[in-house]
C-alpha cells in the first residue's frame, strides 16, 4: 500500500512540473523528506498531502482512503533502509539552463534503460548527470550508485571495467571474497544483483563504449547514465544526449549567479572569452567574486591578454596567483591519488605545513582546487591538466620523490607505535619531509586508513618514474603493515612484483634479499606456493652471502611455512630445526617466531604434548615482547589443547587471542583465532554459538579481501563439523572452500577441499 501511495504522490509531483527543490520550498518541507515520501520509505502527514494536491490542482479527498491504509502499514526495518546506498556527489549549486537536455534525461528514465551524455571537457556533463540523478532519486529507491571511471583524467590510468565492477558490487553489499576474478563472471554477477533492484547507476567520465559495456544493467528496471567526451555510437539501445556550450542567456545567468550578482560592464565579452564553457565561466566568475573592486571590463582586460581559447581562462586565473600559489598549483597536478592533505602538499612542495595549508586554501577560494572533506583537497580533471602543463618544464620525479618520502616516513613512524609480526625491513628515507601529523597509536592507524589509496598510487607512480628507493620502500612497508591488519595481500603482492626491478637496480644485496623474502612471503599468503619457494630460496642465499643470520632464519622459517601450508609437517620440522640452530642468542623475537612455527608442525604431526611444552616455554618471552607474539603462542597452545582432548582450555586460549587482536586492531589475525574458537565450540557441542563465531570470522576475511585466508578458515571448521558428526555442515563448508579455491586458482586448497568432500560421499 505504501508503494501505491508513493506512486500516486509521484504522479502529483509530475503534474506540478516543479523540481524537488522547488516543491520543498513551496510546501515548506525538506528535499530529503519529499524523497522519502515519493520513494515509499515514509508516509507524509496529511497536511503535506493536501498541499501537494493543491500544487498539482487535484482534490486531496481522492487519495484520503489510500493515505489512511498506507499509514497503517508498519515501517521498514532500519537494516533494510541501511541497505540502500546513495553514492551520488553533491548536487551542483546554481545549476543553470540545460532545460531541454534535463527533460530528455528525466523522460528517458521512464522509457529506456540507458542514456549517454557526451560533449567536450568542462561542458557540464557530470553536472547534468548528477543533477538529474538527484531529481530521480525518489523513482529509483533501490539505490543511487556512482563511479568515476577516470577515462580522461590526466596522469591517471582509467579505472578498468573489472575494478569498476568490484566497486559497484561492493556498493551493493557483495563481500570482496565473493567477487569473481574474471571480468565476464563479475559482469554477470553485477547484472544478477542489479536485476532485483530499481537503481540508478551513474558511470562518469568513460573513455569509450568498451569502457562501460560490461557495467550496463541487464534485465530489470534500473537506469544507467553514462558521461563521456566520446559519443557512445557502438552501444545498442542507449539514448544519446549531446551537450554543447551554454546558450548566451544561460551562460550569462550562470556567470552572474557564480559571481555573486551583476557587475558593471560587458558580460557578453567575458562569456566569449570563456567560450560559454560552464567550467571556465565558474572559474572566471570566482575570480571576480573575490575582487570587489573589479568590473567586468577589468576582467575582460585580463582575458584579452591571450588567445580566444578556453585554456585562457585558466591562464588568466593563474596570472592572478603569486609565485608560491602558482608553484603549488603546478605541483598538485602531479598528485597520483584522489586527494591530498596539507602535510602531503607540504612534502610535495618542500615547505612547512602551515604555508602549504594557506596556499591550498587560496586555491580553493579561486576554484582551482576543491575541498570535498575537511582538510582533504582534490583537483578537477581539466584543472589537473592545466596544472601539469604549468609544471611541464620541471622534473616530476623530484616532487614525487618528496611525496613518496613523506609516505615512507609516515609508514615508518606507524611501525614504531603499532605491533607488527615481522622484523624491520631495510627501508631508508632519502629526504625527510617538513613535518608529519600526530601519529600516536590510534591516530597512526587512522592516518593509514585515510592515506592508503594515496600510498599505493604513489608507489605505482614511483615505479613508473623509476624512483627506485621509494618504490622499493613503499612496497616493502605495505607488506609489513598489511600483514594481519589491512589484508588485501593480493594487491600488496602485485606491488612487490612491480617494484622488484627497482630493488635489483639499486645494487644493494641486503635490500634485494629483503624484497625477495617479502615477495615470497606475500606469494605464500595468496596461495601461490610454487612461486613463493624460489623467491624465498633466493632470499636465503642472498642473506647468507651478506652474513645476515636473522634474514636467513626468517627465509628458512617461511620455507617451512610453505611446507605447513602443504600439510608437509615432516619437511617443515626439518627446516625449522635448521633455523633454530641459527638463531642468535639475543634475538628473542626470532626465537619466538621459529618456535611457534615448530609448535604448529608438532600439532600437525599429532605431537600435541610436545607442542604444548615447547610453546609454553616461549610464552613468557613473547609476553615481554608484545601482545601479537603472545597471540601467536596462544593460537598454538589452543590447538595443542584441543588435540589433547581439552576443548574448554582450547576455547579459553582462542578467546584470549581474539581479544588481543581486537585490541591491537589486527582483524585478519582476529579472524584466525575466531576460527580456532569456533572449532573448539564445535567439540564442546555448542553448535549454534560455533556457527555464529565462525560466520564472524568469515565476514572479517571477506571485508579484508582475503579469499585465501577464507579457504584456510573453512577447511579446519569443516573438519571439526565432520569430527563431531555434522556431515551436512561439513559438506557445506568443504564445498564453499572448493568453490573459492577453484575461482581463485588455488590448487592445493582445492585439492584439500575436494578430498574432504570425497570422504563425506
N, C-alpha and C positions, 0 to 999 in steps of 0.2 A: 504493500500500500504506500509506503514511503516513496518507492521508485515511481509509482503512478502520480503521486502529488508532485514529485520533483519534475516529472515530465511536463505536467500542466504549468508549473511555475516557469519552466524554461520557455514554453510557448508564450506565456505572458511577457517574459523578458524580451523575446524576439519581437513581439508586437510593439513594444515601446521604442525600438530602434536605437536604444541607448547602450553605451558601453557599461561594463561592470562598475567602473569608477564613477561614471555619471549617475547610474542608479543608486550607488551607495550614498552619493552626495544628496540626491533628490529625495531619497527615502529616509535620510538621517540614520543610515546604518553603516556597516563596515564592509569592505570588499571581501574580507575573509569569511564573514558571516553569510553574505549572499552566496558565496561559492559553496558553502556547506549546505545551504538550503537548496540550491539548484542541482547539487550532486546527490541529494538524498541522505547526506550524512546527519542532517538535523532538520527538525520541523520548525518553521518560523512561528513566532507569535502571531495571533490572528490580526492584530493591527498592521503588522508588516504585510500580510497577505492582502488586506484591504487596500493598503497604499499602493501595492504593486498592481492590483486590478485597476485602480483608478488611473494609474500612469499608463496602463495599456488600453484604457477605455472600455473595460469589461465589468460586468456586475459580479461582485465578490460572492453573492449568495449561491452562485453556481458551483463554487468549489468548497462551500462550507462543510458539506457532509464528508467529502473526501479528506478534508483537513482534520475533521473530528476523528475519523478512522485511523489516519496516519499518526495522530498524536498518541493513540493507544498502543502502537507498536513499540516494543522495548528498544532501547538504544543499542547500537552495535557495540561489541566489546572493545575495550581500549587496545587490546592486542591486534584486533582486526584493523582498527584505524591506523595503528602504527605501521602496518604493513604497506600502506600506500605511500609511495615516495613522490615528492615534488622537488626535483633537482634543477628546475629552471633558474637561470640567472635572474637577478633583479630586473624588473621591467624598466625600460628606458624612460627617464624623465623628459618632459617636453617632447613627447612623440608627436611629430607633425606630418601632415599630408598622408600620402600613400592610401587614400580612401579606396580607390579602385582596386589596388593590389590587396589591401586588407580584406575587402569584401570578397575578393576571389579566394583568398586563403580560408576565410570562415565558411564560405559556401562549399569549398572543396572538402572540408572536414565532414560535411553532411552527405557528400555524394561520392567520394572516392577515397582511396586509402593512402594516397601519396601526393605531395606537391614538392617541386624543386624550385627554390628561389635562386636565380642566378643574376650575376651582374659584376661590375668591376669592384676592385677592392675599395672599401670605405664608402660604398654607396648605400649602406644601411640594410644589408641582407639579414644580418643577425638581429638587428633592432626590430625589423618587421616580424621575423620568425618568433622572437621572444615575446613581443607584444601580442601577437596573435595567439600564441600558445597560452599566455596568461588569460586571455579572454575565453579560451576554450576549456579552461581547467574544469569548470563545473560539468561539462559534457563528457569529459574523459576521466571518470572517477577512479579508474584502475591505476592511475599513476601518471606522472609527468616526468619523463626521463630526458636527460641531456648529456651529450658527449661532444667535446671539441676534438675533431679529427686532425687538426693542425695540418691540413692539406697545403696551405700556403703560408705557414709560419716560418719566417726567416730564421735560419740557424737551427731548425728542428726537423727531424725526420717525421713524416706523417705517422699518426697512430694507425698501425695496421689493422685490418679487419679482425684478426684474431684477438688482439689486445682490446679493441673496442668492444667486441662481444664479451670478453671477460668482464669489463667494466659494467656493461649493461646487464649481464646475468647477475653480477653481484648486487646491482641496484634492485633486481627482482628478488633478492634473498637467496640466490643459489650459492651454497658454500664453495670456496675455492677448490676444495678437494673433489668436488663433484663435476667440475668443469672439464670436459674432454680436451685432449691436446690438439686434435685435428680440427682444421677450420670448418670442414663440412659438418662434422659432428657438433661443433659449437653452434653453428648456424641453425642446425636442426633443433637443438635444444632451445635456442633463443625463440624460434618460431613456435615451438610447442608451449613454452612458458607464457608467451605473449598471447596465444590463441584464446586463452580463457579470460583475458582481461580486455578492458576498453581503456587503452592508454594512448597518450600522445608521446611520440619519440622525436626529439629534435637532434638531427645529425648535422652539426655545424662545421663549416669550413672543410668540405670534402674536396679531395683532389680531382676526382673524376667519377664516372659511373661505376667502374670496377671497385672503387674505394668503398662504396656503400651497398653494393649489390647483395652481399651476404648479411647486411644489417637490417634489411627491409622486412616488415611483418609479412606473415603468410596469411593463413585463414584467420578469421576473426574480425573484430571491429575496431582495431587500433588504427592510428593515423600517424604517418611519418612525414616530417617536414625536413627537407634537405636544403642546405645552403652551400653554394659553391661559386667560384669565379668562372666555372665552365658550365655550359648547358648540358643537361643530362639526356641527350637525344637517344642514347643507347638503352635507356630504361623504358620498358613497356609499361603502360598504364600510369605513368607519372604525369601529373598536370604541371606544366611549367608556368612560372611567374617570373618574368624578366623585369629587373629594376634598372631604370636609367637614373641620371642625376635628377634632383628635385626640380619641378617647375618653379619659375621665378617667385610666384606668390608664396608657395610653401617654403622655399628656401629663405625668403625674407622673414617669414613667420618664425622659422627655426632659429635664424640668426638673432632676431630681436629677443625671443624668449631666452636663448642661451646667453645673450649679452646682458640680461637683466633689465631690458627696457630699451626704448628708442634713443638714438643719439642724433645730433645734427649731422647732415652730410648725405652723400650719395650711397645708399646701401646697395644699389644695383652694381656699382663698380666693385664693391667689396666682394659681392657674390660672384661676379665674373672672374675676379682674380682667384676665387676659391673653386671655380669650376662647378658651382652648385652641388658640390660633393658634401654630403652630411658630415662626415668626419672632419673634413677640412673646415667646414663652417663652424663646427663646435670649437675647434682649436683656435681659430681666429677670434671668435666671439669671447672665448675665455680670456684672451689677451686684453681685449677691450674692456671686459668686465672689471678687471683688476687695475685699470688705468683710468680713474675718474676724469682726469683732465683731457683725455684724448677725445677727439671727434672721429667721425667716420673718415673724414678727409685725412686725419693723421694716420689712421690705419691703412688707408689706400696708399698713402705716400710710402709706407713701409713695403707694401705689396708690390709697388711699381719698380722696386729695385731689381727684380728678377724677371724671368720669362713668365708667360701665362701658362703655368703648369701647376698641378695640384701640389707637387712637392714644394713649390714656392711658399705655400702656407707654412709648412714645417720649417723651411729655411728662415722665413720671417720670424717665426716663434723662437727659433734657435738664436737668431741675431739679438733677441731681447735678453738672452741669458748672459750672465757674466762668464768668465773663462772657467771658473770652478764648476758652475752649474752645467755648462756645455760639456765639459770633460766627463762629468758624472753621467750625463745623458748618453754620451757615446759608449761609455764602459758598460752601462746597463744593457745595451744591445748584445753584449757577449754572454749574458747570464744564460746558462743552458737549461735551468729548471723553470718551473712555472712562475716562481716568485722569489723574493729575497727579503731579508730583514736589514736593519741598519748595520749590524755587525758584519754581515756578509758584504754589504756595499762598502763598508769601511775598508775591509780587506781587499776588495776588488780595486779600490782607488788608492789604497795605501795611506789613508788619512784616519784621524780619530773618529770614533763612532758618533760623537756629538756633531761634528762637522758633517758627517755623512747623513745623519738624520735630518739636519737642517736643509741640505741640498735635496734630499728626497721629498721633503715637504714642499720645497719650492717648485719642484717638477710636478707634484700633484696639483698644486694651485693653478698651474697653467695648462692642466690637462695633457701633459706629456707623460704622465705616469698615473696609474690607478692604485688605490689602496682598498682592495676588496675586504680586508680584515685589518683590525688594528695592528699596526706595526709590520704588516706584510705588503710588499709592493710588487706590482706587475705592470707590464707594458703591452699596449695594443700591438697587434701584428704589424700594421703599417708603420707605426712609430718605431717599433723594433727595427724594421728595415731601414728607416731613416737614420736610426742611431748607429746601426752597423756601417752605413755609408759614411756617417760623420767620423767614425773612428777607423776608416778603412786603411789609412796610411800606417797606423800603428800595428805592432806585432801583437795579435790577440793572445799568444801563448804567455806573454809576460803577465797580463792581468788575470788570465785564467789560472796560471800557476799560483798567484797570490790568493785567489779564491780557494783553490784546492788546498793550499797550506792552512787556510782558516779552518776548513772542514777537517783536515788531518789533526790540527791542534785541538779542536773541539772533541774529536773522537778519542784522541789520546787522553784528554782530561776526563772523559767519561770512563775510560778503562781504569782510572785511578780511584774512582768512587763507587763503582759497581762491581759485584763479584763475578769473576769470569772462571771458565773451566779449562782454559788453555793458558800456557805460559806466554809472556810478552813476545811480540814479533819485532824484528829489527827495522822499525819504521822511523824515519827521520824527517824533520820539517826543514825545508830549505830556507824559508823566510818566516819568522814569527809574525802573526797577524797583529794589528794595532791593539786589539783587545778581544776578550771572549766574554760572553754573557755569564751570569751566575750559573755554574754547573755543579751545584751541590746535588746530592743523590737523586731526589725526585725530579728536580729541575733538569738534571742531566738527561734523564730518561725522556722527559717531556720534550727537551730540545731535540733529541734524536728522532722522536716521532715526527716533530714538525719539519725537520730538515732532511729526513731520509730520502725522499724523492729527489731533492736537490743534490744530495751527496751522490746518489747513483748516477744522476745526469752529469754531474761534474766529473765523476770517474770515467764515464764513457767519452766525454769531450777531452779529457786528459790523454786518453789512449789515442784519440783521433789526432790531437795536436802534438803527439809524441813528447808529452811532458812526463818522461819515464818515471822519475822517482815518485811523483804524486800519484800517477796511475797505479803503480805497484802498491804504494802505501794505502791508498783508499781501498783497493781490492782486498788486501790482507786484513785491514781493520774491519771491513764489512763482514768477513767470516768470523773474526773474534767476537764481534758484538752480536751477530745474528745467532750464533750457536746457542740454542736453548731459550733465547729471549725473543727475537723477532721472527724466527722461522724464515720461510721463503728461500730455502737453501738452493733451489734450482737457479734462482736469479743470481745469488752470490757465486755459484759455481761458474755461471757464464761470465761474470765479471773477472774472476780469476783466470779463466781461459783467455779472455780478450787481452788481459794485461801481461800474459806470460812472455810475449816477445819483448816487452819493455823490461821485464825482470832479467831476461837473458842479455839484453843490450847494455844494462848497467855495468856488467862485468864484475859484479860483486858476488862471489860464490855463496857467502852466508845468506844474502838476500834471496838469491835464486833457490837455495836449498829450502828456505822458509816458504817461498812461493810454491814450490813443488809439493812440499809437505801439506800445506793448506789446501792446495788443489786436490791432492789425493784424498784428504780428509773430507772435502766437500763432495767429491765424486762418490765416496763411500756412502755419504748420508743422503744421496739421492738414488742409491741402489745401483750405481754403475761400478760394480765391484771389479770387473776385469780391467777397466780403465784406471781405477784407483791404484792398483798394485804397482804398475811401472812408475807412476809418479812418486809413490812412497819409497820404492826401491832406489830411485834416483836421488831423492832427498836424503835417504840414509847414507848413500855413498858420498854425496857432497858434504854432509855433516862430518862424516869420518875423515874426509880429506882436510877439513878445517879444524879438526880436533874439538868439535862441538859434541861433547859426550851427551849432554842433555838432549840435543837435537836428534842424535842417533837413537836414544832411548824412546823419544816420542814417535819417531818414524817407525821403529820396531813395534811399539805399542799399537799404532794404527794398523800396521800389517796384521797384528794379532786380532784387532777388531774386525778386519775383513774376514778372518777365519771364523770368528764368533758369529758374524752375520750369516756365514755359510754353514753354520752348525758343525764346524770342524774344531771341536774343543781340544783335541789332542794337538793339532797343529798350533792352535793359539797358545796352549800351555808351553810348548817348546819355545816359541818366540818370546813369551813373557818371562820365562826363566832366564833367557839370554839377556833380556832388557834389564831385569832386576840386578843381575850381576854387574851391569854397567852403571847403575845409578850412583852418583856421587853421594857421600855420606851427608853432606849439608843440603841436599835437595829434597826437603821433606814433601813438597807438593808433588814432585815427580814420583817419589816413592808411593804416595797415596794413589796417584793415577794408575801406576802399573799394578799395585797390589789389588786395587778394586777390579781391574780387568782380570787378574788371575783368579780372584774370587768368583767372578762371573763364569769363567771357564770351568772351575770346580763345580759350580752349581749345575752347569750344563752336563757335566760328566756324572752327576748324581752324588758327588762327594760333598754333601751339604754340611756335615760336621766340620770338615777341614776348612771349608769356605768360611764358616762362621768364626772359627778360631782365628783364621788369617785376618779377616776384616775387622773383627773386634779389636785386635791388637793395633789396627790402624786408626780406629775411631777417635782416640784421644788426640792424636796428631792432627787429624782432619778438623776437629773442633777448634784447635788452636789456630788453624789456617783461615778458614772461613766457612760459612754455612753451606755453600754449594758443595764443598768437598765432604762435609758431613752428610749432606743429602746423598751423595754418591755411595757412601758406605751404608747408609740406611737402606737404600734400594737393594743392595746385595744381601744384607743381613735379613731383610724381609723375605727374599726369595729362598734363602737358605732355611729360614724358619718354616716356611711352607713345605719345603722338601722334607723336613724332619717331622711333619705332621702337626705343627703348631700354627694353625691358621689364625688364631686370635693374636698371637705375637706378630705374625706377618702383617695383619691388618693394622695393628698399632704402629709398627715401623713405617708402613706405607703412608699412613695418615700424617706422621711426623714429617716425612719427606715432602708430602703435598704442601703442608703448612710452610715449610722453608721456602719452597719455590714460589709460593704465592707472595710471601713477604719480600723476597728479593726480585720479584717481577720477572720470573723465568717461566712463562706459560708452557713452553714446549716440554720442559723438564717436569712441570707440574702434571701435564697430561700423561707422561710416562709413569709417574708414581701413582696417579689415579688409576691407571690400568692395573698396576700391582694390587691396589686396594680392591678393585672390582673382582680380580681373580680370587683374593682371599675371602671376600664376601661370598662368592660362589661356593667355596669349600666350606663355609660356615652355614650354608643353607639359606642365606639372605638374598634370595634371587631378585626380588623387586629392587632392593637397595643397590645390589650389584649392577643391575641393568641401568639404573639412573646414574651411578658413578661412572660407568664405562661410557655411557652416552655423553656425559660431560667432557670426558677425555677426548672423545671423537670430535666434539664441537670445537674444542680448543685447537686441535690439529687442523681441522677444516679451515678455521678462520686464519690460521697461520700459513696456509698454503703448503702443508707438509703431507702430501699423499704417501710418501714412503714411510713416514712415521705412523700414519694411519694404518697401513698394512701391518706394521710391526706391533701395533696395538690390538688389531683384530685377531691376529693368529694366536697369541697366548690366551686371550679371552675365549676364543673358540675352543681351544684345548681344555680350558677349565670347564666350559659348558659340557664338553664331551666326557671329561673325567667324573663329573657329578651327575651324569645320566641324562642330561638335557640334549638329546641328539638333534632335536629340531632347531634349537637356538644355535648349537654348534654348526650345523649345516648352513644356517643363515649367515653367520659371521665368516665362515670359510668362503662362502660364495661371494660375499661382499669384498673380501680381501682379494679373491681371484679376479673379480671384475676390475678393481682399481689397478692391480698389478698388470693385468693384460692391457688396460687402457694406457698405462704409463710405461709399458715395455720393461718391467722389472721381472726378468725371467726367473731369478732364484726364488722370489717370493710367490710368483705364480705357480711354480712347481710345488712349493710347500703347501699352498692353499689347495691345489688340486689333489695332493696326496691326502690331505685331511678329509676332503670330500669323498675320496675313494674309500677311506676307512669307514665312513658312515654308511656308504652304499653297500 
